[in-house]
Amino acid sequence: MNAFRHHVLPVLTIVLGIVIAWYVGSVALNSAWQLGVYERADNTEWTITDLWTDTLNQNRPVLPSPHQVAVEFWNTGIAPLGDLPERGMRAISPRTLIYHAWVTLSATLLGFAIGTATGILLAVAIIHSKAMDKSVMPWVIASQTVPILAIAPMIIVVLASIGLKGLIPKALISTYLSFFPVVVGMVKGFRAPEAIQLDLMRTYNASSAQTFWKLRWPSAVPYLFTSMKVAVAISLVGAIVGELPTGAIAGLGARLLAGSYYGQTVQIWSALFMAAILAATLVGLIGVAERRVTKRMGVSA
């Protein structure tokens, strides 16, 4: 009971407040169009209840209501899962959110893996070389000042000119965004050991490799998982952004584009919710891995 009161109830209260504010916002933003519909139809007998109901169930609302998004998400994202045991992968058609989520997720995971590996290698080089620290680190920071929306089309065009299309360009855009938090976090983690600990390793006549694996790496593991949580979420953003300038026909970015072209705001919002669920799931999986690794290391997460 105490767990419900202290953990579940506050979350439910916030969610309820968001849903109520969302419904109020939907009515406020969509009512102007509905009043115009009544006026054009010479309908002078409408009531507040009619306005509320019609406003929250428009085909192309400015701000779709929560239940519209929920229905769209169920029909395109959850319901097809029930057909998988009988129909197999044929149930995953390009019309479902599952299909588009998988396309975006594949680019996200590839970009995240490359970005994490690149970030760790750069961090190792930076802490072992003053030249790398002075020369590379400022460029790493400066790289993130350029808007990704400006870089993405250039990456797509350049790679397409040499025959690289589809997954690789999107993964590289994800890599560009995801490697930065890993570099910064791991550099801080590798430098976390105190001077007295480093002096103790020198007293034991430990080599640089032994100092790295027995002192610096264990100290950096908590920083690694924290950085990876940020990196995987931003990697998903990079994959979606990579789909926007290409006119892609698959992926959550393509779903957003199609919805904007045809004024299907319900489709746009359902795609946004799928992206949010993907990001939360990926971050949660990294959190599970963090707890297991730190437990084996004898460190509380």
C-alpha positions as CSV (number, residue, x, y, z in Angstrom):
1,M,0.0,0.0,0.0
2,N,2.8,2.4,0.8
3,A,4.5,1.6,-2.5
4,F,1.3,2.4,-4.3
5,R,0.9,5.7,-2.4
6,H,4.5,6.8,-2.9
7,H,5.3,5.6,-6.4
8,V,2.2,4.6,-8.4
9,L,-0.2,7.2,-7.2
10,P,2.0,10.3,-8.0
11,V,2.6,9.0,-11.5
12,L,-1.1,8.3,-12.1
13,T,-2.0,11.8,-10.8
14,I,0.4,13.4,-13.3
15,V,-0.9,11.2,-16.2
16,L,-4.5,12.1,-15.3
17,G,-3.6,15.8,-15.2
18,I,-1.9,15.5,-18.6
19,V,-4.9,13.7,-20.1
20,I,-7.4,16.3,-18.8
21,A,-5.2,19.2,-20.1
22,W,-5.0,17.3,-23.4
23,Y,-8.7,17.0,-23.8
24,V,-9.2,20.7,-22.9
25,G,-6.5,21.7,-25.4
26,S,-8.2,19.5,-28.1
27,V,-11.5,21.3,-27.6
28,A,-9.9,24.7,-27.6
29,L,-7.9,24.2,-30.8
30,N,-10.5,22.2,-32.7
31,S,-13.7,24.1,-31.8
32,A,-13.2,26.9,-34.2
33,W,-13.4,24.5,-37.2
34,Q,-16.4,22.8,-35.7
35,L,-18.2,26.1,-35.2
36,G,-17.5,26.9,-38.8
37,V,-19.0,23.5,-39.8
38,Y,-22.2,24.3,-37.8
39,E,-22.4,27.8,-39.4
40,R,-22.0,26.5,-43.0
41,A,-24.6,23.8,-42.3
42,D,-27.0,26.5,-40.8
43,N,-27.1,24.4,-37.7
44,T,-28.4,26.7,-34.9
45,E,-29.6,23.9,-32.6
46,W,-26.2,22.5,-31.5
47,T,-25.5,22.2,-27.8
48,I,-22.3,22.3,-25.8
49,T,-22.4,18.5,-25.6
50,D,-22.7,18.3,-29.4
51,L,-19.7,20.7,-29.7
52,W,-17.7,18.7,-27.2
53,T,-18.4,15.4,-28.9
54,D,-17.9,16.6,-32.5
55,T,-14.8,18.5,-31.6
56,L,-13.1,15.5,-30.1
57,N,-14.0,13.2,-33.0
58,Q,-12.9,15.2,-36.1
59,N,-11.3,13.3,-39.0
60,R,-8.4,15.8,-39.3
61,P,-8.2,17.7,-36.0
62,V,-5.5,20.3,-35.2
63,L,-4.9,18.4,-32.0
64,P,-6.3,14.9,-31.9
65,S,-7.9,13.8,-28.7
66,P,-6.3,11.1,-26.5
67,H,-8.9,8.5,-27.4
68,Q,-8.3,9.1,-31.1
69,V,-4.6,8.5,-30.7
70,A,-5.2,5.5,-28.5
71,V,-7.5,3.9,-31.1
72,E,-5.1,4.6,-34.0
73,F,-2.2,3.2,-31.9
74,W,-4.2,0.1,-31.1
75,N,-5.3,-0.6,-34.7
76,T,-1.9,-0.1,-36.2
77,G,0.5,-0.9,-33.4
78,I,-1.1,-3.5,-31.0
79,A,-3.8,-5.3,-32.9
80,P,-1.5,-6.7,-35.6
81,L,0.5,-8.5,-32.9
82,G,-2.5,-10.8,-32.3
83,D,-2.2,-12.0,-35.9
84,L,1.5,-13.0,-35.6
85,P,1.0,-16.5,-34.2
86,E,-1.3,-17.5,-37.1
87,R,0.0,-15.4,-40.0
88,G,3.6,-15.0,-39.0
89,M,5.5,-12.0,-40.3
90,R,2.9,-11.4,-43.0
91,A,0.9,-9.6,-40.3
92,I,3.6,-6.9,-40.3
93,S,2.6,-4.9,-43.3
94,P,3.9,-1.4,-44.3
95,R,0.6,0.0,-43.0
96,T,1.4,-1.0,-39.4
97,L,3.4,1.0,-36.8
98,I,5.2,-2.2,-36.0
99,Y,6.8,-2.3,-39.4
100,H,7.8,1.3,-39.4
101,A,9.1,1.0,-35.8
102,W,11.3,-1.9,-36.8
103,V,12.8,0.0,-39.8
104,T,13.7,2.9,-37.5
105,L,14.9,0.6,-34.7
106,S,17.3,-1.2,-36.9
107,A,19.0,2.1,-37.9
108,T,18.9,3.2,-34.3
109,L,20.7,0.1,-32.9
110,L,23.3,0.1,-35.6
111,G,24.1,3.8,-35.1
112,F,24.1,3.4,-31.3
113,A,26.5,0.4,-31.5
114,I,28.9,2.3,-33.8
115,G,28.6,5.5,-31.8
116,T,29.2,3.8,-28.5
117,A,32.3,1.9,-29.8
118,T,33.6,5.1,-31.3
119,G,33.0,7.1,-28.2
120,I,34.8,4.6,-26.0
121,L,37.8,4.4,-28.3
122,L,38.1,8.2,-28.5
123,A,37.8,8.5,-24.7
124,V,40.6,5.9,-24.2
125,A,42.8,7.9,-26.7
126,I,42.0,11.2,-25.0
127,I,43.0,10.1,-21.5
128,H,46.2,8.5,-22.7
129,S,47.4,11.3,-24.9
130,K,47.6,14.9,-24.0
131,A,47.8,15.8,-27.7
132,M,44.4,14.0,-28.3
133,D,43.0,15.8,-25.3
134,K,44.0,19.2,-26.5
135,S,43.2,18.6,-30.2
136,V,40.3,16.2,-30.5
137,M,38.2,17.1,-27.5
138,P,37.4,20.6,-28.6
139,W,36.4,19.3,-32.0
140,V,34.1,16.7,-30.4
141,I,32.4,19.4,-28.5
142,A,32.2,21.7,-31.5
143,S,30.7,19.0,-33.7
144,Q,27.5,19.1,-31.6
145,T,27.0,22.8,-32.3
146,V,26.0,22.1,-35.9
147,P,22.2,21.4,-36.2
148,I,21.6,17.8,-37.3
149,L,18.9,19.0,-39.6
150,A,21.6,20.8,-41.6
151,I,24.0,17.9,-41.7
152,A,21.5,15.1,-42.4
153,P,20.7,16.1,-46.0
154,M,24.4,16.4,-46.8
155,I,25.2,13.0,-45.4
156,I,22.3,11.4,-47.3
157,V,23.4,13.1,-50.6
158,V,27.1,12.3,-50.3
159,L,26.6,8.7,-49.3
160,A,24.0,8.2,-52.1
161,S,26.5,9.5,-54.6
162,I,28.8,6.6,-53.7
163,G,26.0,4.0,-53.7
164,L,25.2,3.9,-50.0
165,K,21.5,4.2,-49.4
166,G,18.9,2.9,-46.9
167,L,20.1,1.8,-43.5
168,I,23.7,3.0,-43.5
169,P,23.1,6.8,-43.9
170,K,20.5,6.8,-41.2
171,A,22.8,4.8,-38.9
172,L,25.6,7.3,-39.5
173,I,23.4,10.2,-38.5
174,S,22.5,8.3,-35.3
175,T,26.2,7.7,-34.8
176,Y,26.9,11.4,-35.1
177,L,24.5,12.2,-32.3
178,S,25.2,9.2,-30.0
179,F,28.9,9.2,-29.8
180,F,29.2,12.6,-28.1
181,P,27.6,11.7,-24.7
182,V,29.6,8.5,-24.6
183,V,32.9,10.4,-25.2
184,V,32.2,13.0,-22.6
185,G,30.9,10.4,-20.0
186,M,33.7,8.0,-20.5
187,V,36.4,10.7,-20.3
188,K,35.0,11.7,-17.0
189,G,34.7,8.1,-15.9
190,F,38.3,7.2,-16.8
191,R,39.5,10.3,-14.9
192,A,37.3,9.4,-11.9
193,P,40.0,7.6,-9.9
194,E,41.6,9.8,-7.3
195,A,45.3,10.6,-7.3
196,I,45.9,8.4,-4.3
197,Q,44.5,5.4,-6.1
198,L,46.7,6.1,-9.2
199,D,49.7,6.5,-6.9
200,L,48.9,3.1,-5.3
201,M,48.9,1.5,-8.7
202,R,52.3,3.0,-9.4
203,T,53.5,1.7,-6.0
204,Y,52.5,-1.8,-7.1
205,N,54.5,-1.2,-10.3
206,A,51.3,-1.7,-12.4
207,S,51.6,-1.1,-16.2
208,S,49.4,1.3,-18.0
209,A,47.2,-1.5,-19.3
210,Q,46.8,-3.0,-15.8
211,T,46.0,0.5,-14.4
212,F,43.4,0.9,-17.1
213,W,41.7,-2.5,-16.7
214,K,41.8,-2.8,-13.0
215,L,41.2,0.8,-12.0
216,R,40.1,3.2,-14.7
217,W,37.6,0.8,-16.5
218,P,35.7,-0.3,-13.3
219,S,35.5,3.4,-12.3
220,A,34.1,4.3,-15.7
221,V,31.4,1.6,-15.9
222,P,28.7,3.6,-14.1
223,Y,29.5,6.6,-16.4
224,L,29.2,4.3,-19.4
225,F,25.7,3.1,-18.7
226,T,24.5,6.7,-17.9
227,S,26.0,7.8,-21.2
228,M,24.5,4.9,-23.1
229,K,21.0,5.8,-21.8
230,V,21.4,9.3,-23.3
231,A,23.0,8.0,-26.4
232,V,20.4,5.4,-27.3
233,A,17.6,7.9,-26.9
234,I,19.3,10.5,-29.1
235,S,20.3,7.8,-31.5
236,L,16.6,7.1,-32.1
237,V,16.1,10.8,-32.8
238,G,18.9,10.7,-35.3
239,A,17.4,7.7,-37.1
240,I,14.0,9.6,-37.4
241,V,15.7,12.8,-38.6
242,G,17.7,10.7,-41.1
243,E,14.4,9.6,-42.7
244,L,12.9,13.1,-43.0
245,P,15.0,14.6,-45.9
246,T,15.1,11.3,-47.9
247,G,11.5,11.0,-48.8
248,A,11.6,7.6,-47.1
249,I,8.6,5.3,-47.5
250,A,9.4,3.3,-44.3
251,G,10.2,4.2,-40.8
252,L,8.7,6.4,-38.1
253,G,10.1,9.5,-39.9
254,A,8.3,8.4,-43.1
255,R,5.2,7.9,-41.1
256,L,5.5,11.5,-39.7
257,L,6.1,12.9,-43.2
258,A,3.1,11.0,-44.7
259,G,0.9,12.3,-41.9
260,S,2.0,15.9,-42.4
261,Y,1.5,15.7,-46.2
262,Y,-2.1,14.4,-45.9
263,G,-3.1,16.3,-42.7
264,Q,-3.4,13.0,-40.7
265,T,-2.5,14.4,-37.3
266,V,-3.8,11.3,-35.6
267,Q,-1.2,9.3,-37.5
268,I,1.5,11.7,-36.6
269,W,0.7,11.5,-32.9
270,S,0.5,7.7,-32.9
271,A,4.0,7.6,-34.5
272,L,5.3,10.0,-31.9
273,F,4.0,7.7,-29.1
274,M,5.6,4.7,-30.8
275,A,8.9,6.6,-30.9
276,A,8.5,7.5,-27.2
277,I,7.8,3.9,-26.3
278,L,10.8,2.6,-28.2
279,A,13.1,5.1,-26.5
280,A,11.7,4.2,-23.1
281,T,12.1,0.5,-23.8
282,L,15.7,0.9,-25.0
283,V,16.6,3.1,-22.0
284,G,14.9,0.6,-19.7
285,L,16.9,-2.4,-21.2
286,I,20.1,-0.5,-20.6
287,G,19.0,0.1,-17.0
288,V,18.5,-3.6,-16.5
289,A,21.9,-4.4,-17.9
290,E,23.4,-1.7,-15.6
291,R,21.9,-3.2,-12.5
292,R,23.1,-6.7,-13.4
293,V,26.6,-5.5,-14.3
294,T,27.0,-3.3,-11.2
295,K,25.7,-6.1,-9.0
296,R,28.3,-8.5,-10.3
297,M,30.9,-5.8,-9.7
298,G,29.7,-5.4,-6.1
299,V,28.7,-1.8,-6.7
300,S,25.2,-0.4,-6.1
301,A,23.6,1.2,-9.2
